[in-house]
Amino acid sequence: MVLAPPISSPSSPPLPFHFPCVPRTGRVCCIHHHPEGGTSSAPGRFFPGVVGNSRSDWQSSCSILSSKVAVSHHHNSQENNSDGGGGAAAAAAAAAAAVPAVVNGDHKALTGSSESSETTLDLVATVDQRNLPRPLTIADLSPAPMHGSQLRVAYQGVPGAYSEAAAGKAYPGCEAIPCDQFEVAFQAVELWIADRAVLPVENSLGGSIHRNYDLLLRHRLHIVGEVQLPVHHCLLTLPGVRLEYLTRVLSHPQALAQCELTLTKMGLNVAREAVDDTAGAAEFVAANGLRDTAAIASGRAAELYGLQVLADGIQDDASNVTRFVMLAREPIIPRTDRPFKTSIVFAHDREGTSVLFKVLSAFAFRDISLTKIESRPHRGRPIRVVDDANLGGSAKHFEYMFYVDFEASMAEPRAQNALAEIQEFTSFLRVLGSYPMDMTPWHAPRPAADDH
Ligand SMILES: O=C(O)C(=O)Cc1ccccc1
């Protein structure tokens, strides 16, 4: 049976890999790509052929597989005041009095060279009097005419957030676009307002950022890269504020968790309040002139919002690293000439524990290392009722989605075969992305003497 004609894009390099697909019937089949150009399916067989040789073939493979069940700111250094109260007051006043303006490519590149952009739309946003763009909101998500060749990377937060730094690390020279929610960052990419979104997914101290895993599933973006960012937290206050004035510490929940022991050691037994992002906490303290409130955020946030660094490096562990993934509308073509990682999510509707065992075996038998496994309640179907003959009644079980990261590229037959096998006993399987591993070495600062 011919499933689909081969689709190839003239600009796409050939795909040297085989990839599984599962039709809606749930039966495993594969698409053969004949040298003369046709494709055919072979129900029940694993990977004797290939799925076309173009980017579009790879994309349709990803979507078929998934269908089984179902700014940068404009940093004005002259206005950056980390000195006395005057700077903070100016920052506070400016942040409080945000005025609308059209950015139209006025974002400043983060660092280094720029990467070319695929978009032809423009971003309408607002900047405050210090020229820091305010985060996008849902209301801003209307595509406007645009220019430019710089890669636009949407992140949740305001300038000075760690996600902004991650965007700069992943795409030097990019234009980082602040968004007030992750949902908006995703939609910015979906609507071609941005080319990429940055999403923090896990931290070496705080663990997985669960909500963001749920977002990955709700949207159809593809993971195209990852970066690991050492995170160095500071305790920020208005200039002149002392530790004993504080009644409250604000930050992102992960940052609060990462500094909990240190705050306690400092005798700072005051209320902790969670906000959406670290730099947003700093901006809030400055904008409202709060002398009884500290923010946990980056040193860069201190500079941007005119705050003093009351304590530096307050994370509980010197080697505090956050992993971010980069998302795009299209998957990248996986390769084998450098280390790749692949992220998948799956669910099963069978009883018992053996499914998870079989999934793990599919990787183990092929010598594929897993770097992560995470389970999340199945949002649409959190509970399964199972008739239990032994109990003479029914039992309720949680239903889970399992997220797995493994160290192999989808261009490798062993990865394709592992997934083909997994499809046999899962009811849902989606490849979230196959992307180069972040191999950049990072060095934790030497632990302080009292860490021993
Ligand atoms: O709030 C931020 O700055 C973020 O980018 C999220 C985050 C929070 C804490 C550690 C790493 C990332």
PDBQT file of the ligand as one rigid body, heavy atoms in Angstrom, charges set to zero:
ROOT
HETATM    1  O1  LIG A 501      12.966  33.120  36.764  1.00  0.00    +0.000 OA
HETATM    2  C1  LIG A 501      13.932  33.025  35.966  1.00  0.00    +0.000 C 
HETATM    3  O2  LIG A 501      14.847  33.850  35.917  1.00  0.00    +0.000 OA
HETATM    4  C2  LIG A 501      13.984  31.880  35.072  1.00  0.00    +0.000 C 
HETATM    5  O3  LIG A 501      14.518  31.957  34.012  1.00  0.00    +0.000 OA
HETATM    6  C3  LIG A 501      13.475  30.567  35.598  1.00  0.00    +0.000 C 
HETATM    7  C4  LIG A 501      14.525  30.026  36.527  1.00  0.00    +0.000 A 
HETATM    8  C5  LIG A 501      14.396  30.199  37.888  1.00  0.00    +0.000 A 
HETATM    9  C6  LIG A 501      15.383  29.706  38.737  1.00  0.00    +0.000 A 
HETATM   10  C7  LIG A 501      16.483  29.069  38.215  1.00  0.00    +0.000 A 
HETATM   11  C8  LIG A 501      16.611  28.913  36.858  1.00  0.00    +0.000 A 
HETATM   12  C9  LIG A 501      15.618  29.380  36.007  1.00  0.00    +0.000 A 
ENDROOT
TORSDOF 0
